[in-house]
């Protein structure tokens, strides 16, 4: 990917809308360099930052802010200056920004949630999704403990993929595999999807676009289109809306290969 001959000012692909979530800037697991690489070759008229872009939890624990994290922030601000509409919807890890709903800084609007209207006129509720996570809402200590366990899994994931790269084997996500195989995780994902679909219905929307659980997918949930952006810690995925109105999840996880689009509707593990 990094060897593409495409200038920073002339991205290779342009979309109507780009949705990015769960970058976790400030956490050691954040792959900000890959997102920066992705944004060099992709642009959009409107960019939604769907929560957990900055990881305040990690920064409180241990300050970590390498140059790539600063470069990514500058890249987004530069896109805003060049005319992109950027909307920031804070999540639980960047909840400190929830004190600034309705503000506008550097060309970026901070809102609690919003409704995106597609080319075909369909309405999509855009929300991070943590308010529908009972662990985050009712047992914050357990959420923080789970966050530490997740960090450990990410470190193991990096070790596994280091050896996979040596043997020219594609990127593989340990935690994504676990989410599909462990029944409790599958049930949790299913319950989360149903709760978000119900919230979209309450807003009289046709669908919902969210993040939070680091599981990118596009699927129908009882007549509601459920779309999750994924994350930029392990899977490195973004949700895009093309000019003709169709949505797609793009993965940018393996820097040894060109990006490939994942299927629009991903099957959930049984």
BELQUI-V433570 format. One record per residue. N is the residue number from 1. RES is the residue in three letters. OMEGA is omega in whole degrees, 0 to 359 (* if undefined). BURIAL is # if it has 24 or more other C-alpha atoms within 12 Angstrom, else .. Layout:
N,RES,OMEGA,BURIAL  N,RES,OMEGA,BURIAL
This chain:
1,UNK,185,#  2,UNK,183,.  3,UNK,180,.  4,UNK,180,.  5,UNK,180,.  6,UNK,183,.  7,UNK,180,.  8,UNK,182,.  9,UNK,183,.  10,UNK,181,.  11,UNK,182,.  12,UNK,183,.  13,UNK,178,#  14,UNK,182,#  15,UNK,173,#  16,UNK,184,#  17,UNK,178,#  18,UNK,180,#  19,UNK,182,#  20,UNK,176,#  21,UNK,170,#  22,UNK,176,#  23,UNK,177,#  24,UNK,173,#  25,UNK,183,#  26,UNK,175,#  27,UNK,183,#  28,UNK,180,#  29,UNK,182,#  30,UNK,178,#  31,UNK,182,#  32,UNK,180,#  33,UNK,179,#  34,UNK,177,#  35,UNK,177,#  36,UNK,177,#  37,UNK,178,#  38,UNK,183,#  39,UNK,176,#  40,UNK,185,#  41,UNK,181,#  42,UNK,180,#  43,UNK,180,#  44,UNK,176,#  45,UNK,179,#  46,UNK,179,#  47,UNK,175,#  48,UNK,173,#  49,UNK,195,#  50,UNK,170,#  51,UNK,181,#  52,UNK,176,#  53,UNK,174,#  54,UNK,181,#  55,UNK,179,#  56,UNK,178,#  57,UNK,181,#  58,UNK,182,#  59,UNK,177,.  60,UNK,182,.  61,UNK,182,.  62,UNK,183,.  63,UNK,179,.  64,UNK,182,.  65,UNK,180,#  66,UNK,184,.  67,UNK,181,.  68,UNK,179,.  69,UNK,177,#  70,UNK,180,.  71,UNK,180,.  72,UNK,177,#  73,UNK,180,#  74,UNK,179,.  75,UNK,180,#  76,UNK,178,#  77,UNK,178,#  78,UNK,177,.  79,UNK,178,#  80,UNK,179,#  81,UNK,181,.  82,UNK,173,.  83,UNK,178,.  84,UNK,175,#  85,UNK,183,#  86,UNK,182,#  87,UNK,183,#  88,UNK,178,#  89,UNK,185,#  90,UNK,175,#  91,UNK,181,#  92,UNK,180,#  93,UNK,175,#  94,UNK,184,#  95,UNK,177,#  96,UNK,179,.  97,UNK,179,#  98,UNK,173,.  99,UNK,186,.  100,UNK,176,.  101,UNK,178,.  102,UNK,179,.  103,UNK,183,.  104,UNK,179,.  105,UNK,179,.  106,UNK,181,.  107,UNK,181,.  108,UNK,179,#  109,UNK,178,#  110,UNK,182,#  111,UNK,179,#  112,UNK,174,#  113,UNK,181,#  114,UNK,177,#  115,UNK,177,#  116,UNK,178,#  117,UNK,181,.  118,UNK,180,#  119,UNK,183,.  120,UNK,179,.  121,UNK,179,.  122,UNK,185,.  123,UNK,182,#  124,UNK,174,#  125,UNK,179,#  126,UNK,187,#  127,UNK,180,#  128,UNK,174,#  129,UNK,185,#  130,UNK,181,#  131,UNK,177,#  132,UNK,177,#  133,UNK,185,#  134,UNK,179,.  135,UNK,181,.  136,UNK,185,#  137,UNK,189,.  138,UNK,180,.  139,UNK,184,.  140,UNK,179,.  141,UNK,179,.  142,UNK,177,.  143,UNK,178,.  144,UNK,177,.  145,UNK,178,.  146,UNK,179,.  147,UNK,178,#  148,UNK,178,.  149,UNK,179,.  150,UNK,178,#  151,UNK,178,#  152,UNK,179,.  153,UNK,179,.  154,UNK,178,#  155,UNK,177,.  156,UNK,180,.  157,UNK,179,#  158,UNK,179,#  159,UNK,179,.  160,UNK,184,.  161,UNK,173,#  162,UNK,179,.  163,UNK,177,.  164,UNK,179,.  165,UNK,179,.  166,UNK,181,.  167,UNK,177,.  168,UNK,179,.  169,UNK,183,.  170,UNK,179,.  171,UNK,179,#  172,UNK,183,#  173,UNK,179,#  174,UNK,184,#  175,UNK,176,#  176,UNK,177,#  177,UNK,181,.  178,UNK,180,.  179,UNK,181,#  180,UNK,186,#  181,UNK,183,.  182,UNK,188,.  183,UNK,180,.  184,UNK,179,.  185,UNK,179,.  186,UNK,179,.  187,UNK,179,.  188,UNK,180,.  189,UNK,180,#  190,UNK,180,#  191,UNK,178,.  192,UNK,179,#  193,UNK,181,#  194,UNK,180,#  195,UNK,179,#  196,UNK,177,#  197,UNK,179,#  198,UNK,178,#  199,UNK,176,#  200,UNK,179,#  201,UNK,179,.  202,UNK,178,.  203,UNK,182,.  204,UNK,178,.  205,UNK,180,#  206,UNK,182,#  207,UNK,180,#  208,UNK,176,#  209,UNK,187,#  210,UNK,177,#  211,UNK,170,#  212,UNK,188,#  213,UNK,175,#  214,UNK,181,#  215,UNK,185,#  216,UNK,180,#  217,UNK,169,#  218,UNK,181,#  219,UNK,177,#  220,UNK,180,#  221,UNK,179,#  222,UNK,177,.  223,UNK,178,.  224,UNK,177,#  225,UNK,180,#  226,UNK,180,#  227,UNK,179,#  228,UNK,185,#  229,UNK,186,#  230,UNK,185,#  231,UNK,176,#  232,UNK,173,#  233,UNK,181,#  234,UNK,186,#  235,UNK,178,#  236,UNK,182,#  237,UNK,175,#  238,UNK,175,#  239,UNK,181,#  240,UNK,173,#  241,UNK,179,#  242,UNK,181,#  243,UNK,178,.  244,UNK,174,.  245,UNK,181,.  246,UNK,182,.  247,UNK,183,#  248,UNK,171,#  249,UNK,178,#  250,UNK,177,#  251,UNK,182,#  252,UNK,190,#  253,UNK,187,#  254,UNK,184,#  255,UNK,177,#  256,UNK,185,.  257,UNK,173,.  258,UNK,182,.  259,UNK,176,#  260,UNK,176,.  261,UNK,177,.  262,UNK,181,#  263,UNK,183,.  264,UNK,178,#  265,UNK,183,.  266,UNK,180,.  267,UNK,178,.  268,UNK,181,#  269,UNK,181,.  270,UNK,*,.
